[in-house]
Amino acid sequence: MGSKLYVGGLPYSATQAELTDLFSAHGTVQSANVISDKFTGQSRGFGFVEMSSGEEAEAAISALNSTEFGGRTLTVNEAKPQAPRTGGGGGDFGGDKRRSRF
């Protein structure tokens, strides 16, 4: 088991410091990030916590999953690797397809 955890169901007012405090009762927190919208800056209601060992991560999952925090029910589980992003870049901007650029 990895030591990076997904934390869903966070109150929109939650801070990284609060997330660190919540998880530090179950082991050493290496990092805690609350994910925010890049345009508004408001929390998106989830985050990630990295614990120093897999055992501490398991302890945090057991203790905190399905518990209430700030009036919302937390979902805590092992974070899955980020899927590679596809799309974007390049593209055909229309124009006259009959004429060659060369």
C-alpha positions as CSV (number, residue, x, y, z in Angstrom):
1,M,0.0,0.0,0.0
2,G,1.2,3.5,-0.8
3,S,1.3,6.3,1.6
4,K,-0.5,8.9,-0.5
5,L,-4.2,9.3,0.4
6,Y,-7.2,10.8,-1.4
7,V,-9.5,12.7,1.0
8,G,-12.9,13.5,-0.4
9,G,-15.9,15.2,1.2
10,L,-13.9,18.1,2.7
11,P,-15.8,21.2,3.8
12,Y,-15.1,24.0,1.3
13,S,-13.6,26.0,4.1
14,A,-11.0,23.4,5.0
15,T,-7.3,24.5,5.0
16,Q,-4.1,22.6,4.5
17,A,-3.2,23.2,8.2
18,E,-6.5,21.6,9.3
19,L,-6.0,18.7,7.0
20,T,-2.5,18.2,8.5
21,D,-3.8,18.4,12.0
22,L,-6.5,15.9,11.3
23,F,-4.2,13.3,9.9
24,S,-1.2,13.9,12.2
25,A,-3.1,12.1,15.0
26,H,-2.5,8.9,13.0
27,G,1.2,9.4,12.0
28,T,3.7,11.7,10.4
29,V,2.2,13.8,7.6
30,Q,4.7,14.6,4.9
31,S,2.4,16.8,2.9
32,A,-1.3,17.9,2.8
33,N,-2.9,19.7,-0.1
34,V,-6.5,20.9,-0.5
35,I,-7.3,21.1,-4.2
36,S,-8.8,24.4,-5.3
37,D,-10.3,25.7,-8.5
38,K,-7.7,27.4,-10.6
39,F,-10.0,30.2,-11.6
40,T,-11.9,31.0,-8.4
41,G,-9.4,29.8,-5.8
42,Q,-12.2,28.1,-3.9
43,S,-11.7,24.6,-2.5
44,R,-13.1,21.8,-4.7
45,G,-13.9,19.7,-1.6
46,F,-11.1,17.2,-1.8
47,G,-7.4,16.9,-1.2
48,F,-4.4,14.6,-0.8
49,V,-2.3,13.7,2.2
50,E,1.0,11.9,2.1
51,M,1.9,9.9,5.2
52,S,5.5,8.8,6.0
53,S,4.6,5.1,5.8
54,G,2.1,2.7,4.4
55,E,1.2,1.5,8.0
56,E,0.4,5.1,9.0
57,A,-1.7,5.6,5.9
58,E,-3.7,2.4,6.7
59,A,-4.2,3.6,10.2
60,A,-5.5,7.0,8.9
61,I,-7.9,5.3,6.5
62,S,-9.3,3.0,9.2
63,A,-9.7,5.9,11.6
64,L,-11.0,8.6,9.3
65,N,-12.9,7.1,6.5
66,S,-16.7,7.7,6.8
67,T,-16.2,10.1,9.7
68,E,-17.6,13.6,9.9
69,F,-15.4,16.6,9.6
70,G,-16.9,20.2,9.4
71,G,-20.4,18.8,8.9
72,R,-19.4,16.6,5.9
73,T,-18.6,12.9,5.7
74,L,-15.0,12.1,4.7
75,T,-14.0,9.6,2.1
76,V,-10.4,8.5,2.8
77,N,-8.7,5.9,0.6
78,E,-5.4,5.2,-1.2
79,A,-4.8,7.7,-4.0
80,K,-4.7,6.3,-7.4
81,P,-2.0,7.4,-9.8
82,Q,-3.0,10.3,-12.0
83,A,-4.1,9.1,-15.4
84,P,-2.2,10.5,-18.4
85,R,-3.9,13.5,-19.9
86,T,-5.0,13.3,-23.4
87,G,-6.2,15.8,-26.0
88,G,-5.3,19.4,-26.3
89,G,-2.5,20.7,-28.4
90,G,-2.3,20.9,-32.1
91,G,-5.5,20.6,-34.1
92,D,-6.7,21.6,-37.5
93,F,-7.9,25.2,-37.6
94,G,-9.9,24.8,-40.8
95,G,-8.9,26.7,-43.8
96,D,-8.5,25.6,-47.4
97,K,-7.5,22.0,-47.5
98,R,-6.8,22.1,-51.2
99,R,-3.7,24.3,-50.9
100,S,-0.5,22.9,-49.7
101,R,1.6,24.9,-47.3
102,F,4.8,23.8,-49.1
